[in-house]
Amino acid sequence: MTLEDEIRAAGAAADEALLGNDAELISTFFTDDWVYVGPSGITAKTELIGWIASGRLAHHTMETVGPERIAPVGDSVVVTARRTSSGTWDGTPYRADEWISEILVRDDFGLWRKAFGQKSAVNLGG
């Protein structure tokens, strides 16, 4: 299996866990110090997992649009892709179309885990 295949498989497994909205399982795909950076600032892993566990955040769909860029950097990998998703936040449906960059690291067991994520809304207007 190539590095790109390993990363795609890890991403598909993480997406499946997110779509299952199983907070305990989802947490295994992230390093303990994982953070997400978005328009509102930094979100820690504990916050994300808490929102999912409480039902405040639920994921319904996730799809990669077009090719992913997978770039090895030392012992890590940077993944950049356009992703669409849908779900609910506080019971209100949402749809998102975003550019996502993630840093994945290989853990002591040889598994790829997400260490950092950043999202930017797609700007179709130019």
SULPETA-V963468 format. One record per backbone hydrogen bond with DSSP energy under -0.5 kcal/mol. CO is the residue of the C=O (numbers start at 1). NH is the residue of the N-H. Records with the same first field share a line. If there is no record, write none. Layout:
CO->NH, NH
This chain:
2->6
3->7
4->8
5->9
6->10
7->11
8->12
9->13
10->14
11->15
12->16
13->17
14->18
15->19
16->20
17->21, 22
18->21, 59
21->23
22->26
23->27
24->28
25->28
26->29
27->30
29->114
31->34
34->45
35->117
36->38, 43
37->119
38->41
41->38
43->36
44->47, 48
45->49
46->50
47->51
48->52
49->53
50->54
51->55, 56, 57
52->55
56->90
58->88
61->86
63->84
64->66
65->82
68->70
69->71, 80
70->72
71->78
73->76
75->106
76->73
77->79, 104
78->71
79->102
80->69
81->83, 100
82->65
83->98
84->63
85->96
86->60, 61
87->94
88->58
89->92
91->93
92->89
94->87
96->85
97->122
98->83, 100
99->120
100->81
101->118
102->79, 104
103->115, 116
104->77
105->113
107->110
111->107
113->105
114->31
115->35
116->103
117->37
118->101
120->99
122->124
123->126
